[in-house]
Protein backbone atom coordinates (compact mmCIF):
# COMPACT_ATOMS: atom_id res chain seq x y z
CA UNK A 1 0.00 0.00 0.00
CA UNK A 2 1.39 3.36 -1.01
CA UNK A 3 1.55 6.02 1.72
CA UNK A 4 -1.21 8.58 1.03
CA UNK A 5 -0.30 12.22 0.67
CA UNK A 6 -1.81 14.38 3.40
CA UNK A 7 -1.88 18.15 3.67
CA UNK A 8 -1.36 17.82 7.42
CA UNK A 9 1.77 16.08 8.72
CA UNK A 10 1.36 13.30 11.25
CA UNK A 11 2.12 14.66 14.73
CA UNK A 12 1.66 11.66 16.99
CA UNK A 13 3.20 11.86 20.45
CA UNK A 14 5.12 9.18 22.37
CA UNK A 15 2.23 9.13 24.88
CA UNK A 16 -0.28 8.38 22.13
CA UNK A 17 1.93 5.64 20.73
CA UNK A 18 2.30 4.09 24.21
CA UNK A 19 -1.50 4.08 24.66
CA UNK A 20 -2.00 2.39 21.29
CA UNK A 21 0.68 -0.21 21.95
CA UNK A 22 -0.88 -0.95 25.35
CA UNK A 23 -4.30 -1.44 23.73
CA UNK A 24 -2.78 -3.78 21.14
CA UNK A 25 -0.96 -5.70 23.86
CA UNK A 26 -4.22 -6.16 25.80
CA UNK A 27 -5.72 -7.84 22.74
CA UNK A 28 -3.19 -10.69 23.16
CA UNK A 29 -2.84 -11.06 19.39
CA UNK A 30 -6.55 -11.79 18.95
CA UNK A 31 -7.11 -10.74 15.33
CA UNK A 32 -10.88 -10.66 15.88
CA UNK A 33 -10.30 -7.48 17.94
CA UNK A 34 -8.98 -5.54 14.95
CA UNK A 35 -11.99 -3.22 14.71
CA UNK A 36 -11.94 -2.62 18.45
CA UNK A 37 -8.22 -1.73 18.32
CA UNK A 38 -8.88 0.59 15.38
CA UNK A 39 -11.63 2.29 17.39
CA UNK A 40 -9.20 2.69 20.27
CA UNK A 41 -6.60 4.16 17.92
CA UNK A 42 -9.10 6.64 16.53
CA UNK A 43 -10.04 7.67 20.08
CA UNK A 44 -6.35 8.24 20.82
CA UNK A 45 -5.38 10.08 17.61
CA UNK A 46 -8.72 11.44 16.40
CA UNK A 47 -8.31 9.69 13.05
CA UNK A 48 -6.34 6.82 11.45
CA UNK A 49 -3.40 8.22 9.50
CA UNK A 50 -1.11 5.92 7.54
CA UNK A 51 1.44 5.81 10.36
CA UNK A 52 -1.17 4.61 12.87
CA UNK A 53 -2.46 2.01 10.42
CA UNK A 54 1.09 0.67 10.13
CA UNK A 55 1.39 0.45 13.94
CA UNK A 56 -1.90 -1.45 14.12
CA UNK A 57 -0.97 -3.82 11.28
CA UNK A 58 2.41 -4.62 12.79
CA UNK A 59 1.10 -4.88 16.34
CA UNK A 60 -1.85 -7.10 15.40
CA UNK A 61 0.20 -9.08 12.84
CA UNK A 62 -2.30 -8.42 10.05
CA UNK A 63 -1.60 -7.08 6.56
CA UNK A 64 -1.67 -3.30 6.25
CA UNK A 65 -4.15 -3.74 3.41
CA UNK A 66 -6.62 -5.36 5.83
CA UNK A 67 -6.38 -2.42 8.25
CA UNK A 68 -6.86 0.02 5.36
CA UNK A 69 -9.75 -2.05 3.99
CA UNK A 70 -11.57 -1.97 7.33
CA UNK A 71 -10.84 1.76 7.76
CA UNK A 72 -12.30 2.59 4.36
CA UNK A 73 -15.27 0.20 4.60
CA UNK A 74 -16.72 1.49 7.86
CA UNK A 75 -17.89 5.11 7.92
CA UNK A 76 -16.97 5.45 11.61
CA UNK A 77 -13.29 5.65 10.68
CA UNK A 78 -11.60 8.80 9.37
CA UNK A 79 -8.33 8.72 7.43
CA UNK A 80 -7.67 12.42 7.82
CA UNK A 81 -8.12 14.75 10.75
CA UNK A 82 -11.23 16.80 11.25
CA UNK A 83 -10.76 20.53 11.10
CA UNK A 84 -11.68 22.94 13.83
CA UNK A 85 -14.70 23.59 11.61
CA UNK A 86 -16.04 20.36 10.11
CA UNK A 87 -18.15 20.99 7.02
CA UNK A 88 -20.47 18.28 5.76
CA UNK A 89 -22.43 18.73 2.54
CA UNK A 90 -25.46 16.50 2.02
CA UNK A 91 -25.36 14.65 -1.29
CA UNK A 92 -28.55 12.69 -0.62
CA UNK A 93 -31.16 12.55 -3.36
CA UNK A 94 -33.20 15.64 -2.44
CA UNK A 95 -30.11 17.78 -1.88
CA UNK A 96 -28.34 16.47 -4.97
CA UNK A 97 -31.32 17.22 -7.20
CA UNK A 98 -31.44 20.76 -5.77
CA UNK A 99 -27.74 21.45 -6.51
CA UNK A 100 -25.63 20.19 -3.62
CA UNK A 101 -22.90 18.96 -6.02
CA UNK A 102 -22.27 22.58 -7.06
CA UNK A 103 -22.23 23.59 -3.38
CA UNK A 104 -19.68 20.85 -2.63
CA UNK A 105 -17.56 21.94 -5.59
CA UNK A 106 -17.60 25.55 -4.37
CA UNK A 107 -16.55 24.58 -0.82
CA UNK A 108 -13.79 22.45 -2.34
CA UNK A 109 -12.47 25.24 -4.56
CA UNK A 110 -12.72 27.93 -1.87
CA UNK A 111 -10.93 25.81 0.73
CA UNK A 112 -8.45 24.21 -1.66
CA UNK A 113 -9.28 20.69 -0.46
CA UNK A 114 -11.26 17.71 -1.67
CA UNK A 115 -13.97 15.94 0.33
CA UNK A 116 -12.35 13.84 3.02
CA UNK A 117 -9.49 16.31 3.52
CA UNK A 118 -8.55 19.00 6.01
CA UNK A 119 -6.93 22.36 5.25
CA UNK A 120 -3.22 22.54 6.06
CA UNK A 121 -3.91 24.97 8.92
CA UNK A 122 -6.41 22.55 10.49
CA UNK A 123 -9.13 25.20 10.28
CA UNK A 124 -11.60 23.37 7.99
CA UNK A 125 -12.38 19.82 6.94
CA UNK A 126 -14.81 18.87 4.20
CA UNK A 127 -16.89 15.74 3.79
CA UNK A 128 -20.06 14.54 2.18
CA UNK A 129 -22.96 12.79 3.82
CA UNK A 130 -26.04 11.08 2.45
CA UNK A 131 -28.85 12.67 4.48
CA UNK A 132 -29.12 15.27 7.20
CA UNK A 133 -32.86 14.76 7.58
CA UNK A 134 -33.75 18.27 6.45
CA UNK A 135 -34.80 17.46 2.89
CA UNK A 136 -37.30 20.33 2.80
CA UNK A 137 -34.36 22.73 3.15
CA UNK A 138 -32.33 21.17 0.33
CA UNK A 139 -29.54 21.66 -0.43
CA UNK A 140 -28.21 21.42 3.13
CA UNK A 141 -24.78 21.63 4.71
CA UNK A 142 -23.69 21.37 8.32
CA UNK A 143 -20.77 23.24 9.86
CA UNK A 144 -19.97 21.79 13.26
CA UNK A 145 -23.50 21.69 14.74
CA UNK A 146 -24.98 24.51 12.62
CA UNK A 147 -27.36 23.47 9.83
CA UNK A 148 -27.65 25.65 6.73
CA UNK A 149 -30.54 25.18 4.32
CA UNK A 150 -31.17 26.29 0.75
CA UNK A 151 -27.43 26.73 0.31
CA UNK A 152 -26.22 28.01 -3.03
CA UNK A 153 -22.64 28.20 -4.31
CA UNK A 154 -22.86 31.97 -3.79
CA UNK A 155 -23.59 31.49 -0.07
CA UNK A 156 -20.53 29.27 0.45
CA UNK A 157 -18.08 32.18 0.74
CA UNK A 158 -20.12 33.86 3.49
CA UNK A 159 -20.53 30.56 5.37
CA UNK A 160 -16.76 30.02 5.33
CA UNK A 161 -16.12 33.64 6.39
CA UNK A 162 -18.36 33.18 9.45
CA UNK A 163 -16.04 30.46 10.79
CA UNK A 164 -12.60 31.74 9.82
CA UNK A 165 -10.39 32.39 12.84
CA UNK A 166 -9.67 36.00 13.43
Backbone as a chain_set.jsonl record, in Angstrom:
{"seq": "XXXXXXXXXXXXXXXXXXXXXXXXXXXXXXXXXXXXXXXXXXXXXXXXXXXXXXXXXXXXXXXXXXXXXXXXXXXXXXXXXXXXXXXXXXXXXXXXXXXXXXXXXXXXXXXXXXXXXXXXXXXXXXXXXXXXXXXXXXXXXXXXXXXXXXXXXXXXXXXXXXXXXX", "coords": {"N": [[0.855, -1.183, 0.0], [0.627, 2.129, -0.908], [1.882, 5.039, 0.683], [-0.438, 7.478, 1.6], [-0.806, 10.865, 0.459], [-0.911, 13.601, 2.559], [-2.241, 16.746, 3.53], [-1.739, 17.601, 6.028], [0.804, 17.106, 8.299], [1.698, 14.1, 10.079], [1.477, 14.114, 13.532], [1.926, 12.519, 15.843], [2.293, 11.691, 19.316], [4.725, 10.443, 21.736], [3.307, 9.552, 23.969], [0.757, 9.002, 22.949], [1.404, 6.922, 21.205], [2.295, 5.013, 23.063], [-0.109, 4.485, 24.421], [-1.606, 3.318, 22.352], [-0.035, 1.054, 21.762], [-0.28, -0.288, 24.191], [-3.015, -0.893, 24.181], [-3.09, -2.623, 21.995], [-1.468, -4.654, 22.974], [-3.073, -5.593, 25.065], [-4.962, -6.955, 23.622], [-3.878, -9.393, 23.153], [-2.964, -10.518, 20.741], [-5.26, -11.316, 19.438], [-6.823, -11.488, 16.562], [-9.457, -11.018, 15.94], [-10.15, -8.776, 17.273], [-9.525, -6.585, 15.815], [-11.127, -4.405, 14.751], [-11.998, -3.238, 17.127], [-9.517, -2.416, 18.213], [-8.805, -0.582, 16.264], [-10.811, 1.304, 16.686], [-10.05, 2.149, 19.218], [-7.587, 3.298, 18.58], [-8.429, 5.399, 16.95], [-9.808, 6.893, 18.848], [-7.637, 7.693, 20.379], [-5.948, 9.139, 18.589], [-7.679, 10.641, 17.039], [-8.147, 10.217, 14.403], [-7.26, 7.935, 11.696], [-4.37, 7.93, 10.564], [-1.919, 7.04, 8.032], [0.488, 6.245, 9.343], [-0.431, 5.347, 11.84], [-2.056, 3.265, 11.05], [-0.102, 1.526, 10.13], [1.208, 0.933, 12.563], [-0.855, -0.451, 13.849], [-1.258, -2.632, 12.088], [1.247, -3.923, 12.22], [1.411, -4.427, 14.987], [-0.831, -6.036, 15.441], [-0.299, -8.088, 13.785], [-1.368, -8.308, 11.175], [-2.093, -7.889, 7.682], [-1.281, -4.708, 6.27], [-3.004, -3.862, 4.316], [-5.404, -5.003, 5.069], [-6.073, -3.572, 7.396], [-6.361, -1.022, 6.262], [-8.453, -1.598, 4.497], [-10.579, -2.169, 6.262], [-10.728, 0.305, 7.53], [-11.556, 1.956, 5.442], [-13.943, 0.817, 4.716], [-15.821, 1.005, 6.817], [-17.833, 3.647, 7.914], [-17.382, 4.919, 10.309], [-14.718, 5.364, 10.681], [-12.049, 7.666, 10.172], [-9.731, 8.847, 7.82], [-8.32, 11.113, 7.672], [-7.592, 14.067, 9.57], [-10.131, 15.853, 11.401], [-11.164, 19.16, 10.835], [-11.005, 22.225, 12.739], [-13.352, 23.404, 12.157], [-15.746, 21.507, 10.972], [-17.069, 20.701, 7.961], [-19.902, 19.458, 6.394], [-21.442, 18.356, 3.552], [-24.573, 17.622, 2.319], [-25.237, 15.034, 0.111], [-27.393, 13.571, -0.507], [-30.373, 12.32, -2.151], [-32.52, 14.336, -2.401], [-31.121, 16.725, -1.818], [-29.059, 16.58, -3.707], [-30.441, 16.714, -6.141], [-31.318, 19.305, -5.945], [-29.004, 20.768, -6.216], [-26.681, 20.298, -4.638], [-24.206, 19.251, -5.385], [-22.892, 21.278, -6.795], [-22.6, 23.047, -4.695], [-20.882, 21.591, -3.018], [-18.655, 21.48, -4.737], [-17.983, 24.205, -4.786], [-17.301, 24.733, -2.074], [-15.069, 23.053, -1.984], [-13.342, 24.257, -3.907], [-13.01, 26.832, -2.796], [-11.811, 26.279, -0.337], [-9.633, 24.829, -1.07], [-9.337, 22.09, -0.878], [-10.237, 18.617, -1.153], [-13.247, 16.613, -0.753], [-13.167, 14.79, 2.29], [-10.764, 15.685, 3.145], [-8.583, 17.902, 5.047], [-7.863, 21.313, 5.675], [-4.54, 22.674, 5.446], [-3.928, 24.273, 7.627], [-5.524, 23.256, 9.558], [-7.96, 24.358, 10.032], [-10.396, 23.93, 8.593], [-12.368, 21.116, 7.612], [-13.664, 18.959, 5.097], [-16.431, 17.098, 4.075], [-18.694, 14.663, 2.662], [-22.125, 13.733, 3.094], [-24.92, 11.508, 3.294], [-27.59, 12.039, 4.1], [-29.133, 14.546, 5.933], [-31.496, 14.843, 7.066], [-33.107, 16.961, 6.642], [-34.61, 17.465, 4.343], [-36.511, 19.17, 3.202], [-35.253, 21.579, 3.229], [-33.382, 21.528, 1.282], [-30.672, 22.433, -0.917], [-28.571, 21.172, 1.736], [-26.12, 21.945, 4.21], [-23.837, 21.235, 6.874], [-22.093, 22.829, 9.402], [-19.951, 22.165, 11.849], [-22.121, 22.073, 14.421], [-24.081, 23.541, 13.252], [-26.773, 23.954, 11.083], [-27.327, 24.6, 7.695], [-29.649, 25.66, 5.356], [-31.052, 25.56, 2.015], [-28.773, 26.21, 0.572], [-26.616, 27.854, -1.64], [-24.081, 27.963, -4.225], [-23.142, 30.577, -4.155], [-23.561, 31.361, -1.532], [-21.657, 30.007, -0.12], [-19.126, 31.253, 0.297], [-19.715, 33.232, 2.221], [-20.528, 31.604, 4.325], [-18.153, 30.215, 4.942], [-16.58, 32.423, 5.706], [-17.793, 33.174, 8.091], [-16.791, 31.366, 9.902], [-14.05, 31.517, 9.877], [-10.99, 31.845, 11.614], [-10.12, 34.619, 13.562]], "CA": [[0.0, 0.0, 0.0], [1.391, 3.364, -1.014], [1.551, 6.018, 1.719], [-1.215, 8.577, 1.034], [-0.304, 12.219, 0.669], [-1.808, 14.384, 3.401], [-1.876, 18.15, 3.669], [-1.359, 17.817, 7.422], [1.767, 16.082, 8.719], [1.361, 13.297, 11.249], [2.116, 14.655, 14.726], [1.664, 11.661, 16.99], [3.2, 11.859, 20.453], [5.118, 9.176, 22.367], [2.234, 9.134, 24.877], [-0.281, 8.375, 22.133], [1.931, 5.638, 20.734], [2.297, 4.094, 24.207], [-1.504, 4.078, 24.658], [-2.004, 2.392, 21.294], [0.682, -0.211, 21.953], [-0.883, -0.952, 25.353], [-4.302, -1.442, 23.735], [-2.779, -3.775, 21.139], [-0.957, -5.7, 23.858], [-4.217, -6.16, 25.8], [-5.725, -7.841, 22.735], [-3.189, -10.691, 23.158], [-2.837, -11.063, 19.391], [-6.549, -11.794, 18.948], [-7.107, -10.742, 15.331], [-10.88, -10.664, 15.881], [-10.297, -7.482, 17.942], [-8.977, -5.54, 14.951], [-11.994, -3.217, 14.705], [-11.937, -2.62, 18.449], [-8.224, -1.733, 18.322], [-8.88, 0.594, 15.378], [-11.631, 2.292, 17.391], [-9.197, 2.692, 20.271], [-6.599, 4.164, 17.924], [-9.099, 6.642, 16.531], [-10.044, 7.67, 20.078], [-6.347, 8.242, 20.817], [-5.379, 10.083, 17.607], [-8.723, 11.436, 16.396], [-8.314, 9.686, 13.048], [-6.342, 6.822, 11.454], [-3.405, 8.222, 9.499], [-1.112, 5.922, 7.543], [1.444, 5.814, 10.362], [-1.17, 4.61, 12.87], [-2.46, 2.008, 10.42], [1.086, 0.666, 10.13], [1.394, 0.448, 13.939], [-1.9, -1.446, 14.119], [-0.97, -3.824, 11.283], [2.411, -4.616, 12.786], [1.099, -4.88, 16.338], [-1.849, -7.096, 15.399], [0.197, -9.08, 12.838], [-2.297, -8.425, 10.049], [-1.604, -7.078, 6.562], [-1.668, -3.301, 6.255], [-4.155, -3.739, 3.41], [-6.616, -5.359, 5.829], [-6.379, -2.422, 8.248], [-6.86, 0.021, 5.363], [-9.751, -2.047, 3.988], [-11.567, -1.967, 7.332], [-10.838, 1.757, 7.758], [-12.304, 2.588, 4.355], [-15.268, 0.205, 4.598], [-16.723, 1.491, 7.855], [-17.89, 5.111, 7.924], [-16.975, 5.448, 11.615], [-13.293, 5.654, 10.676], [-11.597, 8.804, 9.369], [-8.334, 8.718, 7.426], [-7.674, 12.416, 7.818], [-8.124, 14.747, 10.754], [-11.231, 16.795, 11.253], [-10.756, 20.528, 11.096], [-11.682, 22.938, 13.83], [-14.698, 23.586, 11.614], [-16.042, 20.364, 10.11], [-18.152, 20.994, 7.017], [-20.473, 18.282, 5.756], [-22.432, 18.725, 2.539], [-25.459, 16.504, 2.018], [-25.36, 14.647, -1.294], [-28.553, 12.692, -0.624], [-31.159, 12.547, -3.365], [-33.199, 15.638, -2.442], [-30.108, 17.783, -1.882], [-28.336, 16.47, -4.969], [-31.324, 17.22, -7.205], [-31.437, 20.761, -5.772], [-27.744, 21.448, -6.509], [-25.629, 20.187, -3.621], [-22.902, 18.963, -6.018], [-22.274, 22.581, -7.064], [-22.234, 23.585, -3.379], [-19.681, 20.851, -2.627], [-17.557, 21.937, -5.592], [-17.603, 25.555, -4.367], [-16.554, 24.577, -0.819], [-13.793, 22.449, -2.338], [-12.467, 25.238, -4.562], [-12.717, 27.933, -1.87], [-10.929, 25.806, 0.732], [-8.453, 24.208, -1.657], [-9.276, 20.686, -0.461], [-11.257, 17.713, -1.666], [-13.975, 15.945, 0.328], [-12.345, 13.839, 3.021], [-9.495, 16.312, 3.515], [-8.547, 19.002, 6.01], [-6.926, 22.355, 5.246], [-3.218, 22.538, 6.059], [-3.905, 24.969, 8.918], [-6.412, 22.553, 10.485], [-9.129, 25.198, 10.281], [-11.602, 23.369, 7.986], [-12.379, 19.82, 6.937], [-14.81, 18.872, 4.196], [-16.886, 15.739, 3.789], [-20.063, 14.541, 2.178], [-22.964, 12.788, 3.82], [-26.042, 11.08, 2.452], [-28.848, 12.669, 4.483], [-29.118, 15.273, 7.204], [-32.857, 14.763, 7.582], [-33.753, 18.27, 6.452], [-34.801, 17.463, 2.89], [-37.302, 20.335, 2.804], [-34.359, 22.734, 3.154], [-32.328, 21.173, 0.328], [-29.538, 21.658, -0.43], [-28.209, 21.416, 3.125], [-24.782, 21.627, 4.709], [-23.694, 21.374, 8.316], [-20.77, 23.237, 9.855], [-19.966, 21.791, 13.265], [-23.498, 21.692, 14.737], [-24.981, 24.514, 12.623], [-27.356, 23.473, 9.834], [-27.648, 25.647, 6.728], [-30.543, 25.179, 4.324], [-31.167, 26.29, 0.755], [-27.43, 26.727, 0.308], [-26.216, 28.009, -3.033], [-22.641, 28.197, -4.314], [-22.865, 31.972, -3.792], [-23.586, 31.488, -0.069], [-20.534, 29.268, 0.452], [-18.077, 32.178, 0.738], [-20.117, 33.86, 3.487], [-20.531, 30.56, 5.367], [-16.761, 30.022, 5.328], [-16.124, 33.644, 6.392], [-18.357, 33.178, 9.447], [-16.041, 30.456, 10.788], [-12.599, 31.745, 9.816], [-10.389, 32.392, 12.842], [-9.672, 35.995, 13.432]], "C": [[0.891, 1.233, 0.0], [0.933, 4.351, 0.058], [0.785, 7.173, 1.079], [-0.578, 9.926, 1.356], [-1.341, 12.995, 1.464], [-1.314, 15.813, 3.462], [-1.401, 18.462, 5.086], [-0.381, 16.728, 7.831], [1.296, 15.353, 9.97], [2.163, 13.823, 12.433], [1.798, 13.823, 15.959], [2.712, 11.858, 18.072], [3.618, 10.491, 20.985], [4.038, 8.651, 23.319], [1.117, 8.439, 24.111], [0.173, 6.997, 21.658], [1.924, 4.6, 21.854], [0.885, 3.598, 24.505], [-1.951, 3.059, 23.615], [-1.316, 1.044, 21.479], [0.12, -0.989, 23.139], [-2.221, -1.589, 24.975], [-4.08, -2.685, 22.88], [-2.306, -4.947, 21.999], [-2.089, -6.389, 24.633], [-5.035, -7.11, 24.938], [-5.098, -9.232, 22.637], [-3.123, -11.337, 21.773], [-4.124, -11.604, 18.806], [-6.978, -10.941, 17.753], [-8.575, -10.331, 15.205], [-11.144, -9.316, 16.564], [-9.781, -6.323, 17.097], [-9.833, -4.279, 14.949], [-11.968, -2.489, 16.044], [-10.628, -1.837, 18.624], [-8.214, -0.489, 17.434], [-9.733, 1.694, 16.007], [-10.827, 2.955, 18.505], [-8.183, 3.68, 19.683], [-7.232, 5.483, 17.494], [-9.438, 7.51, 17.737], [-8.757, 8.361, 20.531], [-5.88, 9.364, 19.893], [-6.404, 11.011, 16.969], [-9.029, 11.006, 14.975], [-7.293, 8.582, 12.866], [-5.392, 7.136, 10.302], [-2.604, 6.97, 9.137], [-0.2, 5.365, 8.635], [0.777, 4.987, 11.465], [-1.649, 3.27, 12.303], [-1.293, 1.018, 10.396], [1.322, 0.094, 11.529], [0.386, -0.65, 14.274], [-1.593, -2.743, 13.38], [0.184, -4.617, 11.875], [2.09, -5.194, 14.162], [0.111, -6.031, 16.378], [-1.444, -8.247, 14.479], [-0.844, -9.386, 11.755], [-1.741, -7.571, 8.909], [-2.126, -5.636, 6.654], [-2.904, -3.093, 5.383], [-5.459, -4.072, 4.122], [-7.04, -4.193, 6.718], [-6.983, -1.306, 7.386], [-8.253, -0.346, 4.834], [-10.863, -1.842, 5.008], [-11.812, -0.465, 7.528], [-11.654, 2.446, 6.673], [-13.698, 2.004, 4.178], [-16.254, 0.812, 5.585], [-16.658, 3.011, 7.955], [-17.476, 5.723, 9.259], [-15.504, 5.861, 11.642], [-12.968, 6.813, 9.736], [-10.117, 8.631, 9.07], [-7.595, 10.053, 7.472], [-8.329, 13.14, 8.985], [-9.304, 15.636, 10.415], [-10.696, 18.181, 11.574], [-11.482, 21.091, 12.305], [-13.139, 23.18, 13.442], [-14.942, 22.485, 10.583], [-17.274, 20.672, 9.264], [-18.599, 19.693, 6.372], [-21.572, 18.744, 4.811], [-23.259, 17.49, 2.209], [-25.513, 16.271, 0.515], [-26.455, 13.606, -1.468], [-29.406, 13.128, -1.805], [-31.789, 13.934, -3.43], [-32.195, 16.778, -2.586], [-29.385, 17.77, -3.222], [-29.15, 17.056, -6.118], [-31.424, 18.748, -7.149], [-30.089, 21.49, -5.893], [-26.626, 21.313, -5.499], [-24.259, 19.857, -4.211], [-22.182, 20.276, -6.31], [-21.827, 23.251, -5.766], [-20.954, 22.908, -2.898], [-18.471, 21.334, -3.435], [-17.067, 23.322, -5.18], [-16.833, 25.517, -3.048], [-15.148, 24.062, -1.128], [-12.843, 23.47, -2.963], [-12.096, 26.387, -3.634], [-11.71, 27.521, -0.799], [-9.642, 25.179, 0.206], [-8.251, 22.766, -1.222], [-10.399, 19.906, -1.132], [-12.047, 17.14, -0.494], [-13.107, 14.859, 0.965], [-11.014, 14.413, 3.459], [-9.701, 17.443, 4.514], [-7.558, 20.039, 5.489], [-5.629, 22.226, 6.04], [-3.139, 23.217, 7.424], [-4.822, 24.324, 9.951], [-7.71, 23.295, 10.766], [-10.434, 24.552, 9.774], [-11.358, 21.955, 7.48], [-13.68, 19.756, 6.146], [-15.15, 17.411, 3.967], [-18.293, 15.784, 3.233], [-20.81, 13.605, 3.103], [-24.157, 12.477, 2.932], [-27.382, 11.663, 2.859], [-28.702, 13.308, 5.853], [-30.488, 15.188, 7.856], [-33.602, 16.079, 7.489], [-34.013, 18.472, 4.963], [-35.606, 18.661, 2.386], [-36.469, 21.593, 2.679], [-33.259, 22.545, 2.118], [-31.968, 22.346, -0.584], [-29.071, 22.132, 0.947], [-26.728, 21.129, 3.352], [-24.771, 21.875, 6.206], [-22.251, 21.794, 8.593], [-20.786, 23.086, 11.366], [-21.383, 21.341, 13.607], [-24.528, 22.627, 14.109], [-25.451, 23.996, 11.272], [-27.732, 24.667, 8.965], [-28.5, 25.042, 5.625], [-30.583, 26.11, 3.14], [-29.844, 26.973, 0.395], [-27.185, 26.762, -1.197], [-24.696, 28.182, -3.074], [-22.263, 29.63, -3.895], [-22.826, 32.175, -2.279], [-22.385, 30.832, 0.606], [-19.466, 30.203, 1.021], [-18.458, 32.826, 2.064], [-20.185, 32.851, 4.628], [-19.098, 30.331, 5.857], [-16.266, 31.209, 6.147], [-16.601, 33.685, 7.848], [-17.499, 32.36, 10.422], [-14.527, 30.679, 10.761], [-12.117, 32.358, 11.114], [-9.898, 33.798, 12.58], [-8.284, 36.149, 13.945]], "O": [[1.802, 1.353, 0.82], [-0.264, 4.485, 0.312], [1.273, 7.789, 0.132], [0.09, 10.099, 2.376], [-2.513, 13.042, 1.088], [-0.109, 16.064, 3.447], [-0.736, 19.472, 5.313], [-0.698, 15.544, 7.722], [0.589, 15.914, 10.808], [3.383, 13.962, 12.351], [1.439, 14.367, 17.003], [3.871, 12.155, 17.784], [2.951, 9.491, 20.72], [3.875, 7.44, 23.46], [0.59, 7.419, 24.555], [-0.587, 6.03, 21.707], [1.586, 3.439, 21.622], [0.696, 2.42, 24.809], [-2.592, 2.062, 23.944], [-1.959, 0.001, 21.363], [0.051, -2.217, 23.097], [-2.522, -2.703, 25.404], [-4.791, -3.68, 23.021], [-2.699, -6.091, 21.774], [-2.07, -7.603, 24.832], [-5.73, -7.979, 25.464], [-5.715, -10.151, 22.099], [-3.215, -12.558, 21.648], [-4.095, -12.284, 17.781], [-7.438, -9.811, 17.919], [-8.904, -9.41, 14.458], [-12.242, -8.772, 16.447], [-9.618, -5.21, 17.597], [-9.303, -3.182, 15.129], [-11.921, -1.26, 16.084], [-10.641, -0.715, 19.131], [-7.67, 0.544, 17.822], [-9.418, 2.877, 15.879], [-10.91, 4.166, 18.711], [-7.96, 4.759, 20.232], [-6.639, 6.549, 17.656], [-9.361, 8.736, 17.656], [-8.796, 9.493, 21.014], [-5.462, 10.422, 20.363], [-6.043, 12.052, 16.419], [-10.053, 11.389, 14.41], [-6.525, 8.305, 13.787], [-5.591, 6.656, 9.186], [-2.623, 5.974, 9.859], [-0.127, 4.151, 8.827], [1.368, 4.03, 11.965], [-1.644, 2.259, 13.005], [-1.478, -0.18, 10.614], [1.605, -1.096, 11.671], [0.73, -1.651, 14.902], [-1.656, -3.825, 13.964], [0.105, -5.837, 12.014], [2.462, -6.329, 14.462], [0.198, -6.902, 17.244], [-2.144, -9.256, 14.393], [-1.154, -10.542, 11.465], [-0.994, -6.624, 9.156], [-3.261, -5.395, 7.063], [-3.746, -2.247, 5.681], [-6.501, -3.493, 3.816], [-8.223, -3.86, 6.789], [-8.002, -0.72, 7.751], [-9.127, 0.515, 4.74], [-11.957, -1.395, 4.663], [-12.953, -0.025, 7.672], [-12.364, 3.412, 6.95], [-14.552, 2.631, 3.551], [-17.396, 1.1, 5.227], [-15.579, 3.592, 8.066], [-17.242, 6.93, 9.333], [-15.087, 6.619, 12.518], [-13.535, 6.927, 8.65], [-9.334, 8.307, 9.963], [-6.373, 10.098, 7.325], [-9.473, 12.862, 9.342], [-9.448, 16.108, 9.287], [-9.876, 18.349, 12.476], [-12.439, 20.508, 12.814], [-14.034, 23.162, 14.287], [-14.415, 22.527, 9.471], [-18.371, 20.875, 9.784], [-17.783, 18.922, 5.868], [-22.51, 19.432, 5.214], [-22.715, 16.442, 1.863], [-25.796, 17.186, -0.259], [-26.459, 12.851, -2.441], [-29.178, 14.189, -2.386], [-31.609, 14.64, -4.422], [-32.399, 17.692, -3.386], [-29.128, 18.823, -3.806], [-28.63, 17.793, -6.956], [-31.594, 19.403, -8.178], [-30.032, 22.704, -5.695], [-25.705, 22.13, -5.494], [-23.241, 20.158, -3.588], [-20.974, 20.373, -6.092], [-20.806, 23.937, -5.734], [-20.039, 23.581, -2.422], [-17.398, 21.568, -2.88], [-15.866, 23.588, -5.219], [-15.817, 26.198, -2.912], [-14.161, 24.572, -0.599], [-11.672, 23.538, -2.59], [-10.965, 26.87, -3.686], [-10.859, 28.317, -0.401], [-8.675, 25.016, 0.95], [-7.124, 22.273, -1.199], [-11.378, 20.477, -1.612], [-11.574, 17.173, 0.641], [-12.41, 14.113, 0.277], [-10.213, 13.713, 4.079], [-10.821, 17.874, 4.784], [-6.525, 19.681, 4.923], [-5.625, 21.729, 7.166], [-2.37, 22.788, 8.284], [-4.896, 24.785, 11.09], [-8.475, 22.899, 11.645], [-11.459, 24.62, 10.452], [-10.278, 21.638, 6.983], [-14.665, 20.413, 6.485], [-14.273, 16.59, 3.698], [-18.987, 16.796, 3.317], [-20.212, 12.791, 3.806], [-24.361, 13.139, 1.914], [-28.262, 11.772, 2.005], [-28.213, 12.692, 6.8], [-30.628, 15.43, 9.054], [-34.604, 16.288, 8.172], [-33.68, 19.512, 4.396], [-35.4, 19.114, 1.26], [-36.918, 22.576, 2.088], [-32.303, 23.32, 2.082], [-32.825, 23.14, -0.972], [-29.159, 23.313, 1.282], [-26.16, 20.205, 2.771], [-25.59, 22.627, 6.734], [-21.309, 21.189, 8.082], [-21.524, 23.774, 12.071], [-21.812, 20.298, 13.114], [-25.719, 22.52, 14.401], [-24.64, 23.642, 10.417], [-28.366, 25.616, 9.426], [-28.127, 24.032, 5.028], [-30.209, 27.279, 3.227], [-29.804, 28.131, -0.02], [-27.509, 25.82, -1.921], [-24.088, 28.514, -2.056], [-21.184, 29.855, -3.346], [-22.131, 33.068, -1.795], [-22.128, 31.079, 1.784], [-18.958, 29.963, 2.116], [-17.61, 32.957, 2.947], [-19.927, 33.204, 5.779], [-18.862, 30.263, 7.063], [-15.605, 31.025, 7.17], [-15.891, 34.173, 8.727], [-17.485, 32.634, 11.622], [-13.803, 30.078, 11.556], [-12.743, 33.27, 11.654], [-9.343, 34.111, 11.526], [-7.734, 37.25, 13.917]]}, "num_chains": 1, "name": "protein.A"}
